[in-house]
Amino acid sequence: MDGRMMATFSVRPAIPDDAAAVASVLQVIVSERVHSAIDRAWSVEEERAYLESLSSREVVHVAIDRNVGVVGLQVLDRWSPSLDSMAHVGQVGTFVLPTYRRRGLGHTLWAATVTFARSAGYRKLIIQVRGTNASAQAFYRSIGFLECGRLVRQVVIDGVEEDELLMELLL
């Protein structure tokens, strides 16, 4: 991304008032039906409730184009909130609008998220990536994630079964 484009973006933690913008981004991703295992975007009210429910160790970073608004987000929450034995493990999800992909936005979001993860005491991060989503797999490899498993026929969207890859990063 050139300097002019980078200057128009900022990243910050989402607040409940961002619920409509976050829901809107997720609706676009979900409607593509190919990049995420999410098959139904949450309503604005559901998104607001989720943002309000985040603990001090969880975050949704939003990428904001000052001319457009929220154009991407990255989620970090606990892998297994009910098990203290896994409190050191977080799960990540990245969602970027199609016209903003491959412009460095994922890396910009990642810089904020990995800093937060370390300060929140995470020592390991996990991501599940659809088996056919080669660009997401490449992105996560580029920031240090390694494939550690495959969940066969894990996702069914529109009647089509697909594997998900498990990837992990030790911080």
ROVEXTOR-604757 format. One record per residue: residue in three letters; x negated, y negated, z negated of N, C-alpha, C, CB in turn. Coordinates in nm, 3 decimals, always signed. Glycine has a CB too. Example, Ala and Ser with C-alpha at 12.3 -4.5 7.8 and 13.67 -1.06 7.14 Angstrom:
2
<"ALA" <-1.319 +0.569 -0.780> <-1.230 +0.450 -0.780> <-1.320 +0.330 -0.780> <-1.131 +0.447 -0.905>>
<"SER" <-1.285 +0.225 -0.708> <-1.367 +0.106 -0.714> <-1.290 -0.003 -0.787> <-1.408 +0.060 -0.572>>
END
This chain:
171
<"MET" <-0.085 +0.117 +0.000> <+0.000 +0.000 +0.000> <-0.090 -0.123 +0.000> <+0.097 +0.000 -0.122>>
<"ASP" <-0.058 -0.221 +0.081> <-0.143 -0.339 +0.083> <-0.111 -0.429 -0.036> <-0.124 -0.415 +0.216>>
<"GLY" <-0.197 -0.526 -0.062> <-0.185 -0.613 -0.178> <-0.054 -0.690 -0.181> <-0.298 -0.709 -0.180>>
<"ARG" <-0.004 -0.732 -0.066> <+0.123 -0.806 -0.062> <+0.237 -0.720 -0.113> <+0.153 -0.855 +0.080>>
<"MET" <+0.240 -0.593 -0.072> <+0.347 -0.503 -0.117> <+0.333 -0.475 -0.266> <+0.344 -0.372 -0.037>>
<"MET" <+0.211 -0.449 -0.312> <+0.190 -0.415 -0.451> <+0.234 -0.530 -0.542> <+0.043 -0.381 -0.476>>
<"ALA" <+0.212 -0.653 -0.499> <+0.246 -0.768 -0.582> <+0.396 -0.781 -0.604> <+0.193 -0.894 -0.519>>
<"THR" <+0.478 -0.719 -0.521> <+0.623 -0.731 -0.538> <+0.679 -0.628 -0.634> <+0.690 -0.717 -0.404>>
<"PHE" <+0.598 -0.534 -0.683> <+0.646 -0.429 -0.771> <+0.602 -0.450 -0.915> <+0.598 -0.295 -0.723>>
<"SER" <+0.690 -0.411 -1.006> <+0.653 -0.403 -1.147> <+0.712 -0.274 -1.203> <+0.703 -0.529 -1.228>>
<"VAL" <+0.654 -0.226 -1.310> <+0.702 -0.105 -1.377> <+0.721 -0.138 -1.524> <+0.602 +0.016 -1.358>>
<"ARG" <+0.834 -0.093 -1.577> <+0.862 -0.113 -1.719> <+0.955 -0.002 -1.766> <+0.925 -0.254 -1.744>>
<"PRO" <+0.963 +0.016 -1.899> <+1.060 +0.114 -1.950> <+1.203 +0.067 -1.919> <+1.042 +0.134 -2.103>>
<"ALA" <+1.287 +0.162 -1.884> <+1.428 +0.132 -1.858> <+1.498 +0.099 -1.989> <+1.498 +0.250 -1.786>>
<"ILE" <+1.599 +0.018 -1.979> <+1.687 -0.015 -2.091> <+1.829 +0.027 -2.051> <+1.680 -0.169 -2.128>>
<"PRO" <+1.919 +0.040 -2.147> <+2.055 +0.081 -2.112> <+2.121 -0.005 -2.004> <+2.141 +0.077 -2.235>>
<"ASP" <+2.087 -0.133 -1.997> <+2.145 -0.219 -1.893> <+2.096 -0.183 -1.753> <+2.112 -0.364 -1.922>>
<"ASP" <+1.996 -0.096 -1.742> <+1.948 -0.048 -1.612> <+2.028 +0.072 -1.562> <+1.801 -0.012 -1.620>>
<"ALA" <+2.127 +0.116 -1.639> <+2.198 +0.241 -1.606> <+2.255 +0.241 -1.465> <+2.309 +0.264 -1.706>>
<"ALA" <+2.315 +0.132 -1.422> <+2.376 +0.129 -1.288> <+2.270 +0.143 -1.180> <+2.455 -0.002 -1.266>>
<"ALA" <+2.157 +0.075 -1.197> <+2.050 +0.081 -1.096> <+1.986 +0.219 -1.093> <+1.943 -0.026 -1.125>>
<"VAL" <+1.964 +0.279 -1.210> <+1.907 +0.414 -1.216> <+2.004 +0.513 -1.153> <+1.876 +0.454 -1.362>>
<"ALA" <+2.131 +0.504 -1.187> <+2.231 +0.594 -1.129> <+2.237 +0.579 -0.978> <+2.370 +0.567 -1.189>>
<"SER" <+2.221 +0.458 -0.930> <+2.224 +0.433 -0.785> <+2.106 +0.500 -0.714> <+2.223 +0.281 -0.757>>
<"VAL" <+1.987 +0.489 -0.770> <+1.869 +0.556 -0.712> <+1.891 +0.706 -0.711> <+1.740 +0.520 -0.791>>
<"LEU" <+1.935 +0.761 -0.823> <+1.955 +0.905 -0.831> <+2.064 +0.952 -0.735> <+1.991 +0.946 -0.973>>
<"GLN" <+2.166 +0.871 -0.712> <+2.270 +0.908 -0.616> <+2.213 +0.924 -0.476> <+2.383 +0.803 -0.616>>
<"VAL" <+2.121 +0.836 -0.438> <+2.057 +0.847 -0.305> <+1.977 +0.976 -0.297> <+1.965 +0.725 -0.278>>
<"ILE" <+1.898 +1.005 -0.402> <+1.815 +1.126 -0.402> <+1.903 +1.251 -0.396> <+1.724 +1.130 -0.527>>
<"VAL" <+2.007 +1.254 -0.478> <+2.097 +1.369 -0.481> <+2.165 +1.389 -0.346> <+2.202 +1.352 -0.592>>
<"SER" <+2.204 +1.280 -0.282> <+2.275 +1.291 -0.154> <+2.186 +1.349 -0.044> <+2.328 +1.155 -0.111>>
<"GLU" <+2.054 +1.340 -0.058> <+1.963 +1.400 +0.039> <+1.969 +1.553 +0.034> <+1.820 +1.352 +0.015>>
<"ARG" <+1.998 +1.607 -0.084> <+2.019 +1.750 -0.106> <+1.893 +1.836 -0.089> <+2.123 +1.800 -0.012>>
<"VAL" <+1.775 +1.775 -0.073> <+1.655 +1.855 -0.044> <+1.538 +1.829 -0.139> <+1.610 +1.828 +0.096>>
<"HIS" <+1.535 +1.719 -0.210> <+1.416 +1.685 -0.288> <+1.425 +1.720 -0.435> <+1.388 +1.540 -0.275>>
<"SER" <+1.543 +1.735 -0.488> <+1.561 +1.754 -0.630> <+1.655 +1.871 -0.658> <+1.614 +1.627 -0.695>>
<"ALA" <+1.642 +1.930 -0.775> <+1.735 +2.033 -0.819> <+1.863 +1.970 -0.874> <+1.669 +2.122 -0.925>>
<"ILE" <+1.864 +1.841 -0.891> <+1.985 +1.774 -0.939> <+2.088 +1.778 -0.827> <+1.955 +1.625 -0.982>>
<"ASP" <+2.203 +1.833 -0.857> <+2.306 +1.845 -0.755> <+2.421 +1.746 -0.772> <+2.361 +1.985 -0.755>>
<"ARG" <+2.419 +1.673 -0.884> <+2.522 +1.572 -0.909> <+2.459 +1.459 -0.989> <+2.645 +1.634 -0.984>>
<"ALA" <+2.462 +1.341 -0.932> <+2.410 +1.225 -1.005> <+2.507 +1.190 -1.117> <+2.388 +1.103 -0.910>>
<"TRP" <+2.453 +1.144 -1.228> <+2.537 +1.102 -1.339> <+2.608 +0.972 -1.306> <+2.454 +1.086 -1.467>>
<"SER" <+2.720 +0.952 -1.370> <+2.790 +0.824 -1.361> <+2.708 +0.719 -1.435> <+2.935 +0.834 -1.419>>
<"VAL" <+2.745 +0.595 -1.416> <+2.677 +0.486 -1.488> <+2.690 +0.507 -1.638> <+2.735 +0.347 -1.446>>
<"GLU" <+2.807 +0.547 -1.683> <+2.829 +0.569 -1.827> <+2.742 +0.683 -1.880> <+2.977 +0.599 -1.854>>
<"GLU" <+2.731 +0.792 -1.803> <+2.646 +0.903 -1.844> <+2.500 +0.862 -1.846> <+2.666 +1.023 -1.751>>
<"GLU" <+2.458 +0.784 -1.748> <+2.320 +0.738 -1.743> <+2.291 +0.645 -1.861> <+2.291 +0.665 -1.609>>
<"ARG" <+2.384 +0.556 -1.892> <+2.368 +0.467 -2.007> <+2.355 +0.547 -2.136> <+2.487 +0.368 -2.016>>
<"ALA" <+2.440 +0.647 -2.153> <+2.433 +0.731 -2.274> <+2.299 +0.802 -2.282> <+2.548 +0.834 -2.274>>
<"TYR" <+2.248 +0.851 -2.169> <+2.117 +0.917 -2.168> <+2.008 +0.818 -2.209> <+2.087 +0.976 -2.030>>
<"LEU" <+2.007 +0.701 -2.148> <+1.904 +0.601 -2.181> <+1.911 +0.562 -2.329> <+1.920 +0.476 -2.092>>
<"GLU" <+2.031 +0.553 -2.382> <+2.047 +0.519 -2.524> <+2.003 +0.633 -2.615> <+2.193 +0.483 -2.553>>
<"SER" <+2.005 +0.756 -2.564> <+1.973 +0.873 -2.645> <+1.823 +0.902 -2.654> <+2.043 +0.994 -2.591>>
<"LEU" <+1.743 +0.839 -2.571> <+1.600 +0.870 -2.567> <+1.534 +0.842 -2.702> <+1.531 +0.790 -2.457>>
<"SER" <+1.452 +0.936 -2.744> <+1.376 +0.918 -2.868> <+1.257 +0.826 -2.841> <+1.328 +1.055 -2.925>>
<"SER" <+1.186 +0.794 -2.946> <+1.068 +0.708 -2.930> <+0.956 +0.778 -2.853> <+1.016 +0.665 -3.068>>
<"ARG" <+0.970 +0.909 -2.832> <+0.870 +0.985 -2.756> <+0.914 +1.013 -2.613> <+0.841 +1.116 -2.826>>
<"GLU" <+1.024 +0.953 -2.570> <+1.076 +0.976 -2.435> <+1.094 +0.841 -2.366> <+1.212 +1.054 -2.440>>
<"VAL" <+1.082 +0.843 -2.233> <+1.090 +0.718 -2.159> <+1.136 +0.744 -2.017> <+0.953 +0.646 -2.159>>
<"VAL" <+1.203 +0.646 -1.961> <+1.228 +0.640 -1.818> <+1.162 +0.511 -1.772> <+1.384 +0.644 -1.784>>
<"HIS" <+1.059 +0.523 -1.691> <+0.997 +0.404 -1.633> <+1.067 +0.372 -1.502> <+0.843 +0.425 -1.612>>
<"VAL" <+1.100 +0.246 -1.483> <+1.161 +0.203 -1.358> <+1.061 +0.119 -1.280> <+1.292 +0.124 -1.383>>
<"ALA" <+1.060 +0.141 -1.148> <+0.979 +0.060 -1.057> <+1.075 -0.041 -0.995> <+0.906 +0.149 -0.945>>
<"ILE" <+1.038 -0.166 -1.006> <+1.125 -0.273 -0.962> <+1.058 -0.353 -0.851> <+1.163 -0.365 -1.079>>
<"ASP" <+1.127 -0.363 -0.738> <+1.087 -0.454 -0.632> <+1.160 -0.584 -0.663> <+1.123 -0.398 -0.486>>
<"ARG" <+1.086 -0.690 -0.682> <+1.150 -0.814 -0.728> <+1.252 -0.867 -0.629> <+1.044 -0.920 -0.751>>
<"ASN" <+1.246 -0.822 -0.505> <+1.344 -0.866 -0.405> <+1.465 -0.774 -0.394> <+1.277 -0.876 -0.271>>
<"VAL" <+1.454 -0.652 -0.448> <+1.558 -0.552 -0.429> <+1.616 -0.502 -0.561> <+1.503 -0.434 -0.350>>
<"GLY" <+1.531 -0.485 -0.660> <+1.572 -0.425 -0.788> <+1.503 -0.292 -0.805> <+1.726 -0.407 -0.795>>
<"VAL" <+1.565 -0.201 -0.879> <+1.506 -0.071 -0.909> <+1.502 +0.014 -0.781> <+1.586 +0.003 -1.020>>
<"VAL" <+1.381 +0.060 -0.747> <+1.362 +0.140 -0.625> <+1.303 +0.278 -0.655> <+1.271 +0.067 -0.527>>
<"GLY" <+1.274 +0.303 -0.780> <+1.220 +0.432 -0.819> <+1.215 +0.443 -0.970> <+1.081 +0.452 -0.760>>
<"LEU" <+1.196 +0.566 -1.016> <+1.186 +0.589 -1.160> <+1.111 +0.716 -1.187> <+1.325 +0.594 -1.225>>
<"GLN" <+1.056 +0.724 -1.307> <+0.989 +0.845 -1.352> <+1.034 +0.870 -1.496> <+0.832 +0.833 -1.341>>
<"VAL" <+1.078 +0.992 -1.520> <+1.132 +1.032 -1.648> <+1.030 +1.117 -1.722> <+1.265 +1.110 -1.630>>
<"LEU" <+1.016 +1.094 -1.852> <+0.937 +1.179 -1.940> <+1.021 +1.209 -2.062> <+0.800 +1.113 -1.979>>
<"ASP" <+1.053 +1.336 -2.081> <+1.120 +1.375 -2.204> <+1.063 +1.506 -2.254> <+1.271 +1.386 -2.181>>
<"ARG" <+1.107 +1.547 -2.372> <+1.053 +1.669 -2.432> <+1.094 +1.791 -2.351> <+1.098 +1.683 -2.577>>
<"TRP" <+1.003 +1.885 -2.336> <+1.030 +2.010 -2.265> <+1.138 +2.089 -2.339> <+0.901 +2.095 -2.251>>
<"SER" <+1.126 +2.099 -2.469> <+1.222 +2.174 -2.550> <+1.248 +2.098 -2.679> <+1.171 +2.319 -2.579>>
<"PRO" <+1.345 +2.007 -2.679> <+1.368 +1.922 -2.796> <+1.400 +1.997 -2.924> <+1.479 +1.828 -2.767>>
<"SER" <+1.450 +2.119 -2.914> <+1.489 +2.192 -3.035> <+1.377 +2.273 -3.098> <+1.604 +2.284 -3.003>>
<"LEU" <+1.262 +2.283 -3.030> <+1.151 +2.362 -3.082> <+1.032 +2.274 -3.118> <+1.108 +2.469 -2.981>>
<"ASP" <+1.002 +2.263 -3.246> <+0.886 +2.185 -3.288> <+0.756 +2.245 -3.237> <+0.882 +2.175 -3.440>>
<"SER" <+0.755 +2.377 -3.212> <+0.635 +2.443 -3.163> <+0.597 +2.396 -3.022> <+0.654 +2.594 -3.163>>
<"MET" <+0.691 +2.328 -2.955> <+0.663 +2.276 -2.820> <+0.674 +2.124 -2.816> <+0.760 +2.339 -2.719>>
<"ALA" <+0.662 +2.060 -2.931> <+0.674 +1.913 -2.936> <+0.563 +1.844 -2.859> <+0.675 +1.865 -3.080>>
<"HIS" <+0.455 +1.914 -2.832> <+0.341 +1.856 -2.759> <+0.359 +1.863 -2.607> <+0.213 +1.926 -2.799>>
<"VAL" <+0.471 +1.923 -2.560> <+0.493 +1.946 -2.418> <+0.606 +1.855 -2.369> <+0.526 +2.094 -2.390>>
<"GLY" <+0.578 +1.779 -2.264> <+0.679 +1.694 -2.203> <+0.709 +1.740 -2.062> <+0.633 +1.548 -2.203>>
<"GLN" <+0.824 +1.699 -2.011> <+0.858 +1.728 -1.872> <+0.876 +1.596 -1.798> <+0.986 +1.815 -1.862>>
<"VAL" <+0.834 +1.598 -1.672> <+0.832 +1.478 -1.590> <+0.922 +1.498 -1.469> <+0.686 +1.444 -1.545>>
<"GLY" <+0.983 +1.391 -1.424> <+1.058 +1.390 -1.299> <+1.038 +1.256 -1.231> <+1.209 +1.419 -1.323>>
<"THR" <+1.017 +1.256 -1.102> <+0.991 +1.133 -1.027> <+1.095 +1.121 -0.915> <+0.847 +1.132 -0.969>>
<"PHE" <+1.150 +1.001 -0.901> <+1.255 +0.976 -0.803> <+1.231 +0.840 -0.738> <+1.396 +0.980 -0.870>>
<"VAL" <+1.206 +0.841 -0.608> <+1.175 +0.718 -0.535> <+1.266 +0.711 -0.412> <+1.023 +0.712 -0.493>>
<"LEU" <+1.324 +0.594 -0.390> <+1.409 +0.576 -0.272> <+1.331 +0.607 -0.144> <+1.466 +0.432 -0.268>>
<"PRO" <+1.397 +0.663 -0.043> <+1.326 +0.706 +0.079> <+1.240 +0.598 +0.143> <+1.427 +0.753 +0.180>>
<"THR" <+1.286 +0.475 +0.153> <+1.208 +0.371 +0.220> <+1.088 +0.324 +0.139> <+1.296 +0.253 +0.251>>
<"TYR" <+1.076 +0.369 +0.015> <+0.964 +0.330 -0.070> <+0.866 +0.443 -0.095> <+1.015 +0.278 -0.202>>
<"ARG" <+0.890 +0.558 -0.035> <+0.799 +0.672 -0.052> <+0.670 +0.650 +0.026> <+0.867 +0.802 -0.007>>
<"ARG" <+0.565 +0.714 -0.022> <+0.432 +0.710 +0.040> <+0.375 +0.568 +0.048> <+0.439 +0.770 +0.181>>
<"ARG" <+0.408 +0.489 -0.052> <+0.356 +0.352 -0.061> <+0.280 +0.330 -0.191> <+0.471 +0.252 -0.051>>
<"GLY" <+0.253 +0.438 -0.265> <+0.179 +0.426 -0.390> <+0.265 +0.405 -0.513> <+0.083 +0.315 -0.379>>
<"LEU" <+0.396 +0.402 -0.495> <+0.485 +0.377 -0.607> <+0.480 +0.489 -0.711> <+0.628 +0.359 -0.558>>
<"GLY" <+0.472 +0.615 -0.665> <+0.461 +0.727 -0.758> <+0.338 +0.715 -0.845> <+0.459 +0.858 -0.683>>
<"HIS" <+0.228 +0.674 -0.786> <+0.104 +0.657 -0.864> <+0.115 +0.542 -0.962> <-0.016 +0.633 -0.770>>
<"THR" <+0.185 +0.437 -0.924> <+0.205 +0.324 -1.014> <+0.293 +0.366 -1.132> <+0.270 +0.205 -0.938>>
<"LEU" <+0.399 +0.439 -1.104> <+0.483 +0.492 -1.212> <+0.402 +0.586 -1.301> <+0.606 +0.564 -1.155>>
<"TRP" <+0.321 +0.673 -1.238> <+0.243 +0.770 -1.314> <+0.147 +0.702 -1.411> <+0.165 +0.859 -1.219>>
<"ALA" <+0.086 +0.594 -1.370> <-0.008 +0.524 -1.459> <+0.062 +0.482 -1.588> <-0.067 +0.400 -1.388>>
<"ALA" <+0.184 +0.434 -1.577> <+0.260 +0.394 -1.697> <+0.302 +0.516 -1.777> <+0.385 +0.312 -1.658>>
<"THR" <+0.346 +0.621 -1.708> <+0.398 +0.739 -1.777> <+0.288 +0.815 -1.849> <+0.467 +0.830 -1.679>>
<"VAL" <+0.173 +0.834 -1.786> <+0.066 +0.911 -1.852> <+0.011 +0.834 -1.972> <-0.047 +0.944 -1.752>>
<"THR" <+0.005 +0.703 -1.963> <-0.038 +0.622 -2.077> <+0.060 +0.639 -2.193> <-0.049 +0.473 -2.038>>
<"PHE" <+0.188 +0.630 -2.161> <+0.292 +0.650 -2.263> <+0.283 +0.790 -2.322> <+0.433 +0.626 -2.204>>
<"ALA" <+0.268 +0.892 -2.236> <+0.263 +1.031 -2.282> <+0.150 +1.053 -2.382> <+0.246 +1.126 -2.164>>
<"ARG" <+0.035 +1.000 -2.352> <-0.079 +1.015 -2.444> <-0.051 +0.945 -2.576> <-0.207 +0.958 -2.380>>
<"SER" <+0.005 +0.824 -2.569> <+0.031 +0.750 -2.693> <+0.143 +0.815 -2.775> <+0.068 +0.603 -2.661>>
<"ALA" <+0.230 +0.891 -2.710> <+0.340 +0.958 -2.779> <+0.301 +1.098 -2.829> <+0.461 +0.969 -2.687>>
<"GLY" <+0.176 +1.136 -2.809> <+0.127 +1.262 -2.864> <+0.146 +1.385 -2.778> <+0.191 +1.285 -2.991>>
<"TYR" <+0.182 +1.367 -2.652> <+0.192 +1.483 -2.563> <+0.052 +1.530 -2.526> <+0.274 +1.448 -2.435>>
<"ARG" <+0.036 +1.662 -2.519> <-0.091 +1.721 -2.478> <-0.077 +1.802 -2.350> <-0.146 +1.808 -2.587>>
<"LYS" <+0.047 +1.822 -2.306> <+0.072 +1.900 -2.185> <+0.200 +1.846 -2.121> <+0.085 +2.054 -2.217>>
<"LEU" <+0.198 +1.837 -1.988> <+0.316 +1.795 -1.914> <+0.352 +1.902 -1.811> <+0.293 +1.659 -1.844>>
<"ILE" <+0.480 +1.921 -1.790> <+0.534 +2.021 -1.698> <+0.622 +1.949 -1.595> <+0.616 +2.131 -1.775>>
<"ILE" <+0.622 +2.001 -1.474> <+0.714 +1.954 -1.371> <+0.766 +2.077 -1.297> <+0.644 +1.853 -1.272>>
<"GLN" <+0.893 +2.074 -1.261> <+0.951 +2.176 -1.174> <+0.976 +2.108 -1.040> <+1.085 +2.237 -1.235>>
<"VAL" <+0.925 +2.170 -0.931> <+0.935 +2.112 -0.798> <+0.997 +2.216 -0.705> <+0.795 +2.065 -0.746>>
<"ARG" <+1.094 +2.173 -0.627> <+1.154 +2.266 -0.531> <+1.048 +2.323 -0.438> <+1.266 +2.196 -0.451>>
<"GLY" <+1.062 +2.450 -0.407> <+0.963 +2.521 -0.327> <+0.938 +2.462 -0.190> <+1.004 +2.662 -0.312>>
<"THR" <+1.038 +2.398 -0.132> <+1.021 +2.339 +0.001> <+0.977 +2.193 -0.003> <+1.149 +2.351 +0.078>>
<"ASN" <+0.964 +2.137 -0.121> <+0.928 +1.995 -0.131> <+0.776 +1.979 -0.134> <+0.992 +1.932 -0.259>>
<"ALA" <+0.716 +1.998 -0.017> <+0.569 +1.994 -0.006> <+0.512 +1.858 -0.043> <+0.527 +2.030 +0.136>>
<"SER" <+0.582 +1.750 -0.012> <+0.527 +1.617 -0.043> <+0.523 +1.595 -0.194> <+0.611 +1.506 +0.025>>
<"ALA" <+0.624 +1.640 -0.267> <+0.621 +1.627 -0.413> <+0.511 +1.714 -0.472> <+0.757 +1.665 -0.474>>
<"GLN" <+0.496 +1.835 -0.418> <+0.389 +1.924 -0.467> <+0.253 +1.858 -0.445> <+0.394 +2.061 -0.395>>
<"ALA" <+0.233 +1.798 -0.330> <+0.106 +1.730 -0.300> <+0.085 +1.611 -0.392> <+0.102 +1.684 -0.152>>
<"PHE" <+0.191 +1.535 -0.418> <+0.179 +1.421 -0.510> <+0.134 +1.469 -0.647> <+0.313 +1.345 -0.520>>
<"TYR" <+0.201 +1.569 -0.701> <+0.166 +1.615 -0.836> <+0.026 +1.675 -0.839> <+0.268 +1.718 -0.885>>
<"ARG" <-0.014 +1.745 -0.734> <-0.153 +1.795 -0.729> <-0.251 +1.678 -0.730> <-0.175 +1.884 -0.603>>
<"SER" <-0.217 +1.571 -0.659> <-0.308 +1.456 -0.650> <-0.331 +1.387 -0.784> <-0.254 +1.355 -0.551>>
<"ILE" <-0.239 +1.406 -0.878> <-0.258 +1.345 -1.010> <-0.300 +1.448 -1.115> <-0.129 +1.276 -1.055>>
<"GLY" <-0.333 +1.569 -1.068> <-0.395 +1.667 -1.156> <-0.310 +1.786 -1.198> <-0.439 +1.601 -1.274>>
<"PHE" <-0.185 +1.792 -1.156> <-0.102 +1.907 -1.191> <-0.147 +2.030 -1.112> <+0.048 +1.877 -1.163>>
<"LEU" <-0.137 +2.146 -1.176> <-0.171 +2.273 -1.112> <-0.049 +2.364 -1.115> <-0.292 +2.340 -1.182>>
<"GLU" <-0.030 +2.440 -1.007> <+0.080 +2.535 -1.004> <+0.053 +2.645 -1.106> <+0.099 +2.594 -0.861>>
<"CYS" <+0.154 +2.679 -1.184> <+0.135 +2.782 -1.286> <+0.244 +2.889 -1.283> <+0.131 +2.720 -1.423>>
<"GLY" <+0.338 +2.878 -1.189> <+0.441 +2.980 -1.181> <+0.546 +2.946 -1.077> <+0.507 +2.998 -1.315>>
<"ARG" <+0.631 +3.042 -1.052> <+0.739 +3.025 -0.955> <+0.865 +3.085 -1.015> <+0.703 +3.092 -0.817>>
<"LEU" <+0.972 +3.008 -1.010> <+1.103 +3.055 -1.052> <+1.181 +3.090 -0.926> <+1.179 +2.948 -1.140>>
<"VAL" <+1.196 +3.217 -0.902> <+1.255 +3.266 -0.777> <+1.407 +3.243 -0.778> <+1.223 +3.416 -0.758>>
<"ARG" <+1.456 +3.188 -0.665> <+1.599 +3.163 -0.647> <+1.657 +3.084 -0.765> <+1.676 +3.295 -0.630>>
<"GLN" <+1.583 +2.987 -0.810> <+1.619 +2.908 -0.929> <+1.726 +2.803 -0.901> <+1.495 +2.840 -0.984>>
<"VAL" <+1.726 +2.746 -0.783> <+1.816 +2.637 -0.748> <+1.911 +2.685 -0.639> <+1.736 +2.511 -0.702>>
<"VAL" <+2.038 +2.651 -0.653> <+2.136 +2.678 -0.549> <+2.208 +2.547 -0.521> <+2.237 +2.792 -0.590>>
<"ILE" <+2.183 +2.491 -0.403> <+2.250 +2.368 -0.362> <+2.316 +2.394 -0.228> <+2.149 +2.247 -0.354>>
<"ASP" <+2.443 +2.363 -0.223> <+2.523 +2.385 -0.102> <+2.513 +2.530 -0.054> <+2.477 +2.290 +0.010>>
<"GLY" <+2.508 +2.622 -0.151> <+2.504 +2.764 -0.120> <+2.369 +2.819 -0.080> <+2.599 +2.791 -0.012>>
<"VAL" <+2.267 +2.734 -0.078> <+2.133 +2.777 -0.037> <+2.047 +2.795 -0.162> <+2.068 +2.674 +0.061>>
<"GLU" <+1.990 +2.915 -0.176> <+1.902 +2.944 -0.289> <+1.759 +2.902 -0.255> <+1.906 +3.094 -0.324>>
<"GLU" <+1.691 +2.852 -0.356> <+1.554 +2.808 -0.335> <+1.473 +2.830 -0.462> <+1.549 +2.659 -0.292>>
<"ASP" <+1.345 +2.860 -0.444> <+1.254 +2.872 -0.556> <+1.217 +2.734 -0.609> <+1.128 +2.950 -0.516>>
<"GLU" <+1.174 +2.733 -0.733> <+1.112 +2.614 -0.788> <+0.973 +2.652 -0.836> <+1.197 +2.552 -0.902>>
<"LEU" <+0.879 +2.563 -0.810> <+0.743 +2.582 -0.860> <+0.731 +2.515 -0.996> <+0.638 +2.527 -0.760>>
<"LEU" <+0.662 +2.581 -1.086> <+0.625 +2.520 -1.213> <+0.483 +2.467 -1.197> <+0.636 +2.622 -1.332>>
<"MET" <+0.463 +2.345 -1.238> <+0.330 +2.286 -1.235> <+0.303 +2.227 -1.372> <+0.316 +2.177 -1.122>>
<"GLU" <+0.177 +2.231 -1.414> <+0.142 +2.181 -1.547> <+0.016 +2.097 -1.540> <+0.124 +2.297 -1.647>>
<"LEU" <+0.005 +2.009 -1.640> <-0.113 +1.925 -1.655> <-0.148 +1.918 -1.801> <-0.090 +1.784 -1.596>>
<"LEU" <-0.269 +1.956 -1.836> <-0.317 +1.941 -1.973> <-0.379 +1.803 -1.987> <-0.419 +2.054 -2.010>>
<"LEU" <-0.331 +1.727 -2.083> <-0.383 +1.589 -2.103> <-0.507 +1.592 -2.190> <-0.274 +1.498 -2.168>>
END
